[in-house]
Structures are given as C-alpha cells and as structure tokens.
Amino acid sequence: MQDGEGLSLGQIQEFLEASQELQFEGKDRQEIYEWVTSVLRRHRYRQQGRVAKGLLRRYLVKITGMSRAQMTRLIAQYGEEGQVKAAAYRRHRFASKYTRADIALLAGVDEAHETLSGPATRQILKREYAEYDQVEYERLARISVAQIYRLRKQAAYRQRRLHFSKTRPTPIAIGERRRPEPQGRPGYLRVDTVHQGDREGVKGVYHINAVDEVTQWQVVGCAAAISEAWLEPLLESMLKQFPFVIRGFHSDNGSEFVNYTVAKLLDKLLIEQTKSRPRHSNDNGLVEAKNGAVIRKHMGYRHIAAPHAKHIQGFYEEHFNRYLNFHRPCAQADVEVDARGKQRRHYRRYQTPLETLLALPKPAEYLRRGVTMKALREIAGRMSDTQAAQRMQQAKQSLLAEVRRSA
C-alpha cells in the first residue's frame, strides 16, 4: 500500500490490466482508510474527470478488496470531510432513571440495615420519603424490587460498599407440649437462645431471642451464662420491653427455659408456658429464623467473652430492640387454606412490627398498662428508618471495637 499510493494514473491503468486475475484484500481497517485517503489526496480526486475518478475507484476496490458500494461510501465521506475514517460506534442506551447519588443512597441504606431483602428494602425506601419526608428518596421510593437487585450489582454500588450450638432436650414435666394458638392476638412469644461460641474452653455470652408470633415484635437480651441467677432478671427485663400483655411463652425443650425457675416466673406473671412437640421441627421456626437473620447477622459468629454481656444488653435495650420494632420491615405471612385443608403462606406484606400491631383490630386493647398508641407512634417518628439504623450501627461498631480491644 505504501508503494501503491505513488503510482500515476497511467501506471494504475497498466496495473489494473495486468492484475485482472489477482485478488487483494486489506487486513487492518485503520490502515486501509489512511491509505485510501492518501491516494485520493495525491491524485486530487475532487478535481479529476469522470474517467479518472472511475479509474481510481476501480484501483481502490482492487487493492483493498472492498465492494464497489463500500468504496463509494468511503469516497463520499472523503468528499464531505476531506478524509476517510471509521465512524464512532454509539451503542443505544436508555436514559438512566437512577443517578449515582441514588445508588449511593441505596448503598447507605443497605449498610445501615445490613442488606435486607429486596421487598423489605423497598418498604424502607418508600417510608423514608412518604413517612419521614426525606426528599432525596423521591426516586427510590418508586423503585421496583428487581431494580434494587440490579443496582446492587453495579460498580458504583459495590464501591460503597460458625456454627450453631443446639441445646440438648432434657425431659422435665414443665410446660405443655403443644403449639400456641394466638388466634390473631399479640402476646404469644417464641423464645430461643443463641450461644456466641467457646474459646479455649471458656463459654461466650448467650443471646436470648424472643419474638411475638402475630406482630413479629422482637426483643433480644444477653446473659453471661444460662443459669437462674442470670436468666430470671433478664427475662423479667425482656418481658417488660414488649408493649402488649404477654399471654404465652413457647420454647424448645432445652433446660434453659424448661426449668422450675422460669416456670415460677411465668406463673407469677400469669403467662402460659408451652414447649415444642416431637417430630414438629417447625414449632419454634419463627424465632429460629430470626436467630440467623437478625442476631447472627449483626453479632456474627466469633467468640465474645461473658464479661461483655452487660454492655451488649445495654446496646440491645437502648438501640437494637428499638430499631428492630420501629424501623426494620419484616415479611408478614398471609395464610391461605386450599380445598384439601393445606396451608400456604404468601409473603406480600413488608412492614415493621409496630405497623403490624397498629393494623390489628382495636390494637389498644392489647397494650400493657401505661403504654399508649400515641407514645409508640412518637417513638417511631423521632427519626427515619435509615437514621435509626445508622445510629444503631454506630453504637454496634463502638461495642464491637471494645470487644476486640479486650480480646
């Protein structure tokens, strides 16, 4: 190509006649375009007559291996722009609905709430705008669940952003083996323990998890050990944190709850005690699901020494339990019974435990003495969901930093 661009029109004519049986083909498009431009410029294509233009066209087609139509388009481009160059490819793109600021906002919400499910996150975004007048959430308030998962995969989002010890059952004639029947009334608790691991034979703290079956109101406590001296005052404190009257207390068959001390406490408070049935693993499924989705997600699996139980309990009472019940949406099941009597649960509603309580018929009838609906609404309205989550995260990080320093 470098030698070919210096031929005269007569030499080009002779070349074409002598190479009729030969075929040429260009390899690099950029090199071809530069060579075509140099040939057209050297021979002053625009000033040539019809015969010379046809000769140059046939020569260019011969050397490059392009079709006549392709070369015609390149020559037309040369006539308009004075050179032949590759057209910049512009992929069609839809207009971006959500900005980088929106993605950063979503990342902040997920960071504060420990990345909840799409429907739960969508409910939080909607509440931030509709309930708490956070104008920066206006676009995210109308986002779909699918779009939340898509945004979480984007680079802008990513830039921002051990083992369960099962209790062994001990046969004690305390509590009745049956499933509680709340019949739509709050106050029937499902209770379980989560052990924070052993290290070098030393036991870690124990988390006590209590969840109301109807509203999913959740209260978490922490004890240094599972014994009467620790458990009795902790359970009393936890029961007082529920806004409604407690009517039922259901656990598995572990001795930490099925014992005379707990039975005496519940009897004093007129609370019915039940325990899981054999071969009915789902009897305590609600609280066991919360063990992983809430406690393990926030407190992790690493060993935390027993002396930290007091500080963890303070964090739960001041920050964590309030966040769980006033600002963290939960999936609420709608139970449908088919013609054969089989129950199917559909999770279409995502709302906080407080919203579920308020949605009950005459919710004020279930409240403890001294607790009012107005007071509960005021607590929820003091800060937005994400503000409460961020405040809780700050307290949690401070707590975990203290645990690491003393480890």
ROVEXZA-496964 format. One record per residue (C-alpha): residue in three letters; x, y, z. Coordinates in nm, 3 decimals. Layout:
N
   aa        u        v        w
  ala        X        Y        Z
...
END
This chain:
407
   aa        u        v        w
  met    0.000    0.000    0.000
  gln    0.286    0.238    0.078
  asp    0.434    0.184   -0.270
  gly    0.094    0.181   -0.443
  glu   -0.006    0.531   -0.343
  gly    0.278    0.682   -0.557
  leu    0.158    0.539   -0.893
  ser    0.047    0.774   -1.168
  leu   -0.289    0.736   -1.342
  gly   -0.117    0.566   -1.640
  gln    0.062    0.320   -1.414
  ile   -0.265    0.249   -1.233
  gln   -0.430    0.171   -1.569
  glu   -0.149   -0.070   -1.658
  phe   -0.164   -0.230   -1.314
  leu   -0.535   -0.296   -1.341
  glu   -0.499   -0.456   -1.684
  ala   -0.210   -0.677   -1.570
  ser   -0.372   -0.792   -1.245
  gln   -0.717   -0.895   -1.360
  glu   -0.668   -1.250   -1.231
  leu   -0.527   -1.142   -0.896
  gln   -0.726   -1.075   -0.580
  phe   -0.619   -0.841   -0.298
  glu   -0.761   -0.799    0.049
  gly   -0.688   -0.541    0.319
  lys   -0.625   -0.656    0.676
  asp   -0.634   -0.356    0.906
  arg   -0.928   -0.119    0.864
  gln   -0.748    0.184    1.003
  glu   -0.454    0.128    0.768
  ile   -0.691    0.086    0.471
  tyr   -0.875    0.410    0.548
  glu   -0.548    0.605    0.581
  trp   -0.419    0.462    0.253
  val   -0.744    0.544    0.067
  thr   -0.727    0.899    0.200
  ser   -0.365    0.941    0.084
  val   -0.443    0.807   -0.268
  leu   -0.743    1.036   -0.312
  arg   -0.548    1.337   -0.190
  arg   -0.240    1.269   -0.406
  his   -0.445    1.236   -0.720
  arg   -0.674    1.528   -0.624
  tyr   -0.983    1.316   -0.669
  arg   -1.228    1.605   -0.648
  gln   -1.066    1.780   -0.948
  gln   -1.048    1.474   -1.175
  gly   -1.287    1.400   -1.455
  arg   -1.532    1.118   -1.474
  val   -1.292    0.871   -1.641
  ala   -1.010    0.933   -1.393
  lys   -1.248    0.904   -1.100
  gly   -1.373    0.570   -1.229
  leu   -1.015    0.452   -1.275
  leu   -0.921    0.549   -0.919
  arg   -1.235    0.386   -0.782
  arg   -1.156    0.055   -0.957
  tyr   -0.797    0.075   -0.830
  leu   -0.903    0.130   -0.471
  val   -1.154   -0.155   -0.490
  lys   -0.888   -0.385   -0.633
  ile   -0.625   -0.316   -0.370
  thr   -0.849   -0.309   -0.060
  gly   -1.076   -0.599   -0.154
  met   -1.384   -0.394   -0.072
  ser   -1.703   -0.393   -0.275
  arg   -1.790   -0.109   -0.512
  ala   -2.071    0.006   -0.282
  gln   -1.837    0.017    0.020
  met   -1.579    0.220   -0.171
  thr   -1.848    0.458   -0.297
  arg   -1.945    0.533    0.063
  leu   -1.581    0.593    0.160
  ile   -1.524    0.828   -0.134
  ala   -1.844    1.014   -0.045
  gln   -1.714    1.057    0.310
  tyr   -1.387    1.190    0.170
  gly   -1.580    1.441   -0.039
  glu   -1.769    1.566    0.268
  glu   -1.499    1.556    0.536
  gly   -1.169    1.555    0.343
  gln   -1.066    1.218    0.489
  val   -1.183    0.862    0.535
  lys   -1.221    0.749    0.895
  ala   -1.410    0.488    1.088
  ala   -1.744    0.605    1.225
  ala   -1.756    0.605    1.604
  tyr   -1.989    0.330    1.728
  arg   -2.252    0.455    1.968
  arg   -2.443    0.186    2.147
  his   -2.804    0.272    2.212
  arg   -2.854    0.346    2.578
  phe   -3.175    0.411    2.765
  ala   -3.183    0.717    2.981
  ser   -3.065    0.643    3.336
  lys   -3.352    0.674    3.578
  tyr   -3.143    0.639    3.893
  thr   -2.837    0.859    3.943
  arg   -2.511    0.779    4.117
  ala   -2.645    0.972    4.413
  asp   -2.945    0.737    4.426
  ile   -2.716    0.434    4.413
  ala   -2.503    0.578    4.692
  leu   -2.820    0.640    4.893
  leu   -2.929    0.278    4.843
  ala   -2.583    0.158    4.949
  gly   -2.611    0.368    5.263
  val   -2.949    0.220    5.346
  asp   -2.819   -0.135    5.292
  glu   -2.512   -0.062    5.503
  ala   -2.727    0.065    5.787
  his   -2.981   -0.218    5.772
  glu   -2.727   -0.497    5.697
  thr   -2.869   -0.556    5.344
  leu   -3.225   -0.670    5.395
  ser   -3.425   -0.848    5.125
  gly   -3.544   -0.652    4.822
  pro   -3.907   -0.618    4.937
  ala   -3.803   -0.507    5.285
  thr   -3.556   -0.253    5.144
  arg   -3.821   -0.123    4.905
  gln   -4.054   -0.067    5.200
  ile   -3.785    0.128    5.386
  leu   -3.717    0.350    5.082
  lys   -4.089    0.416    5.045
  arg   -4.123    0.503    5.414
  glu   -3.819    0.734    5.408
  tyr   -3.996    0.951    5.150
  ala   -4.363    0.910    5.243
  glu   -4.343    0.885    5.622
  tyr   -4.034    1.089    5.708
  asp   -4.030    1.346    5.422
  gln   -3.675    1.266    5.313
  val   -3.690    1.432    4.969
  glu   -3.368    1.269    4.847
  tyr   -3.555    0.935    4.843
  glu   -3.818    1.057    4.594
  arg   -3.698    0.845    4.301
  leu   -3.605    0.543    4.514
  ala   -3.950    0.550    4.676
  arg   -4.097    0.419    4.348
  ile   -3.826    0.164    4.272
  ser   -3.915   -0.198    4.197
  val   -3.772   -0.495    4.385
  ala   -3.599   -0.622    4.070
  gln   -3.434   -0.284    4.013
  ile   -3.297   -0.288    4.370
  tyr   -3.116   -0.613    4.298
  arg   -2.987   -0.474    3.964
  leu   -2.849   -0.160    4.129
  arg   -2.675   -0.372    4.391
  lys   -2.472   -0.536    4.112
  gln   -2.340   -0.208    3.971
  ala   -1.982   -0.096    4.030
  ala   -2.097    0.233    4.184
  tyr   -2.284    0.036    4.449
  arg   -2.001   -0.211    4.516
  gln   -1.754    0.073    4.564
  arg   -1.958    0.199    4.858
  arg   -1.997   -0.062    4.992
  leu   -1.958   -2.052    6.279
  his   -2.169   -2.291    6.386
  phe   -2.494   -2.308    6.589
  ser   -2.479   -2.494    6.919
  lys   -2.805   -2.682    6.954
  thr   -2.944   -2.729    7.302
  arg   -2.999   -3.089    7.409
  pro   -3.351   -3.162    7.533
  thr   -3.397   -3.262    7.895
  pro   -3.719   -3.436    7.991
  ile   -3.885   -3.219    8.259
  ala   -4.257   -3.218    8.332
  ile   -4.286   -2.841    8.291
  gly   -4.490   -2.675    8.019
  glu   -4.735   -2.837    7.784
  arg   -4.620   -2.997    7.460
  arg   -4.833   -2.818    7.204
  arg   -4.829   -2.537    6.960
  pro   -4.957   -2.198    7.087
  glu   -5.284   -2.072    6.938
  pro   -5.276   -1.691    6.947
  gln   -5.584   -1.656    6.720
  gly   -5.465   -1.324    6.586
  arg   -5.383   -1.177    6.928
  pro   -5.034   -1.045    7.011
  gly   -4.857   -1.159    7.324
  tyr   -4.761   -1.517    7.235
  leu   -4.381   -1.534    7.233
  arg   -4.143   -1.777    7.067
  val   -3.814   -1.787    7.261
  asp   -3.472   -1.937    7.186
  thr   -3.105   -1.893    7.279
  val   -2.801   -1.824    7.060
  his   -2.459   -1.906    7.202
  gln   -2.168   -1.684    7.099
  gly   -1.918   -1.969    7.085
  asp   -1.643   -2.116    7.306
  arg   -1.273   -2.035    7.303
  glu   -1.015   -2.243    7.488
  gly   -1.288   -2.398    7.697
  val   -1.433   -2.062    7.802
  lys   -1.801   -2.002    7.730
  gly   -1.912   -1.694    7.542
  val   -2.220   -1.482    7.602
  tyr   -2.574   -1.611    7.542
  his   -2.828   -1.413    7.342
  ile   -3.193   -1.462    7.438
  asn   -3.425   -1.406    7.143
  ala   -3.799   -1.353    7.196
  val   -4.038   -1.292    6.904
  asp   -4.413   -1.234    6.912
  glu   -4.587   -1.471    6.670
  val   -4.852   -1.228    6.543
  thr   -4.668   -0.895    6.510
  gln   -4.307   -1.027    6.499
  trp   -4.223   -0.777    6.774
  gln   -3.875   -0.885    6.876
  val   -3.680   -0.830    7.197
  val   -3.322   -0.954    7.229
  gly   -3.131   -0.989    7.556
  cys   -2.784   -1.102    7.656
  ala   -2.663   -1.305    7.956
  ala   -2.318   -1.408    8.070
  ala   -2.439   -1.760    8.144
  ile   -2.750   -1.975    8.132
  ser   -2.830   -2.004    8.500
  glu   -3.106   -1.896    8.736
  ala   -2.903   -1.603    8.868
  trp   -2.865   -1.456    8.519
  leu   -3.175   -1.573    8.337
  glu   -3.453   -1.475    8.574
  pro   -3.380   -1.096    8.592
  leu   -3.302   -1.090    8.218
  leu   -3.635   -1.249    8.124
  glu   -3.821   -1.009    8.351
  ser   -3.647   -0.715    8.182
  met   -3.720   -0.851    7.833
  leu   -4.088   -0.914    7.902
  lys   -4.129   -0.553    8.018
  gln   -3.996   -0.429    7.682
  phe   -4.297   -0.567    7.494
  pro   -4.571   -0.302    7.462
  phe   -4.853   -0.555    7.497
  val   -4.958   -0.805    7.762
  ile   -4.771   -1.137    7.737
  arg   -5.001   -1.438    7.733
  gly   -4.785   -1.725    7.610
  phe   -4.420   -1.834    7.632
  his   -4.310   -2.107    7.388
  ser   -3.962   -2.260    7.363
  asp   -3.791   -2.581    7.263
  asn   -3.714   -2.845    7.523
  gly   -3.381   -2.701    7.636
  ser   -3.326   -2.680    8.010
  glu   -3.252   -2.307    7.998
  phe   -3.626   -2.239    7.973
  val   -3.787   -2.564    8.080
  asn   -3.697   -2.538    8.448
  tyr   -3.870   -2.454    8.775
  thr   -3.726   -2.103    8.796
  val   -3.867   -1.993    8.462
  ala   -4.193   -2.179    8.530
  lys   -4.229   -1.993    8.862
  leu   -4.161   -1.657    8.695
  leu   -4.415   -1.719    8.419
  asp   -4.671   -1.846    8.666
  lys   -4.631   -1.528    8.872
  leu   -4.695   -1.320    8.558
  leu   -4.990   -1.543    8.455
  ile   -4.813   -1.644    8.133
  glu   -4.889   -1.982    7.978
  gln   -4.579   -2.193    7.907
  thr   -4.564   -2.437    7.616
  lys   -4.282   -2.630    7.453
  ser   -4.214   -2.786    7.114
  arg   -4.359   -3.122    7.020
  pro   -4.151   -3.417    6.898
  arg   -4.129   -3.452    6.519
  his   -4.262   -3.097    6.473
  ser   -3.946   -2.909    6.386
  asn   -4.141   -2.600    6.276
  asp   -4.299   -2.538    6.616
  asn   -4.031   -2.283    6.702
  gly   -3.938   -2.198    6.343
  leu   -4.018   -1.826    6.365
  val   -3.765   -1.742    6.634
  glu   -3.505   -1.982    6.490
  ala   -3.524   -1.798    6.159
  lys   -3.470   -1.470    6.345
  asn   -3.164   -1.619    6.517
  gly   -2.978   -1.621    6.187
  ala   -3.142   -1.330    6.006
  val   -3.104   -1.088    6.298
  ile   -2.869   -1.195    6.578
  arg   -2.603   -1.380    6.376
  lys   -2.619   -1.117    6.101
  his   -2.540   -0.835    6.343
  met   -2.334   -1.003    6.615
  gly   -2.153   -1.258    6.397
  tyr   -2.014   -1.596    6.497
  arg   -1.688   -1.503    6.669
  his   -1.640   -1.565    7.039
  ile   -1.746   -1.284    7.272
  ala   -1.640   -1.331    7.631
  ala   -1.903   -1.346    7.905
  pro   -1.793   -1.022    8.081
  his   -1.923   -0.825    7.780
  ala   -2.282   -0.939    7.841
  lys   -2.371   -0.625    8.038
  his   -2.254   -0.391    7.760
  ile   -2.431   -0.597    7.493
  gln   -2.752   -0.591    7.697
  gly   -2.726   -0.212    7.719
  phe   -2.683   -0.190    7.342
  tyr   -2.988   -0.411    7.290
  glu   -3.211   -0.206    7.522
  glu   -3.100    0.138    7.403
  his   -3.059    0.086    7.031
  phe   -3.110   -0.258    6.880
  asn   -3.458   -0.358    7.001
  arg   -3.599   -0.017    6.915
  tyr   -3.456   -0.039    6.564
  leu   -3.596   -0.389    6.512
  asn   -3.952   -0.299    6.611
  phe   -3.995    0.057    6.489
  his   -3.775    0.078    6.180
  arg   -3.699   -0.268    6.031
  pro   -3.968   -0.412    5.797
  cys   -4.046   -0.784    5.830
  ala   -4.221   -1.015    5.586
  gln   -4.573   -1.080    5.715
  ala   -4.734   -1.407    5.606
  asp   -5.084   -1.429    5.460
  val   -5.207   -1.786    5.520
  glu   -5.437   -1.937    5.259
  val   -5.607   -2.275    5.303
  asp   -5.686   -2.473    4.989
  ala   -5.972   -2.718    4.933
  arg   -5.773   -3.003    5.087
  gly   -5.701   -2.806    5.404
  lys   -5.335   -2.745    5.322
  gln   -5.199   -2.413    5.439
  arg   -4.989   -2.198    5.209
  arg   -4.806   -1.888    5.323
  his   -4.763   -1.593    5.088
  tyr   -4.532   -1.308    5.183
  arg   -4.672   -1.000    5.013
  arg   -4.667   -0.752    5.305
  tyr   -4.350   -0.596    5.437
  gln   -4.399   -0.375    5.742
  thr   -4.244   -0.303    6.078
  pro   -4.375   -0.484    6.388
  leu   -4.526   -0.154    6.502
  glu   -4.716   -0.119    6.174
  thr   -4.843   -0.476    6.212
  leu   -4.959   -0.400    6.566
  leu   -5.136   -0.083    6.454
  ala   -5.310   -0.274    6.174
  leu   -5.478   -0.513    6.419
  pro   -5.845   -0.456    6.508
  lys   -5.855   -0.241    6.823
  pro   -5.479   -0.264    6.897
  ala   -5.510   -0.053    7.213
  glu   -5.690   -0.344    7.385
  tyr   -5.368   -0.548    7.387
  leu   -5.133   -0.287    7.531
  arg   -4.982   -0.306    7.879
  arg   -5.084   -0.054    8.142
  gly   -4.904    0.275    8.088
  val   -4.837    0.216    7.714
  thr   -5.037    0.414    7.457
  met   -5.058    0.408    7.078
  lys   -4.961    0.776    7.071
  ala   -4.641    0.708    7.262
  leu   -4.546    0.425    7.026
  arg   -4.606    0.644    6.721
  glu   -4.395    0.921    6.874
  ile   -4.103    0.682    6.923
  ala   -4.124    0.572    6.558
  gly   -4.144    0.931    6.435
  arg   -3.840    1.066    6.616
  met   -3.610    0.960    6.333
  ser   -3.634    0.790    5.995
  asp   -3.567    0.420    5.940
  thr   -3.221    0.478    5.800
  gln   -3.129    0.737    6.061
  ala   -3.224    0.488    6.333
  ala   -3.026    0.215    6.157
  gln   -2.719    0.438    6.127
  arg   -2.741    0.532    6.494
  met   -2.769    0.164    6.583
  gln   -2.471    0.078    6.360
  gln   -2.255    0.343    6.527
  ala   -2.338    0.203    6.870
  lys   -2.274   -0.151    6.748
  gln   -1.936   -0.066    6.596
  ser   -1.833    0.104    6.920
  leu   -1.941   -0.205    7.115
  leu   -1.757   -0.449    6.886
  ala   -1.443   -0.230    6.894
  glu   -1.446   -0.254    7.272
  val   -1.487   -0.633    7.248
  arg   -1.190   -0.657    7.009
  arg   -0.967   -0.441    7.231
  ser   -1.026   -0.662    7.533
  ala   -0.995   -0.992    7.341
END
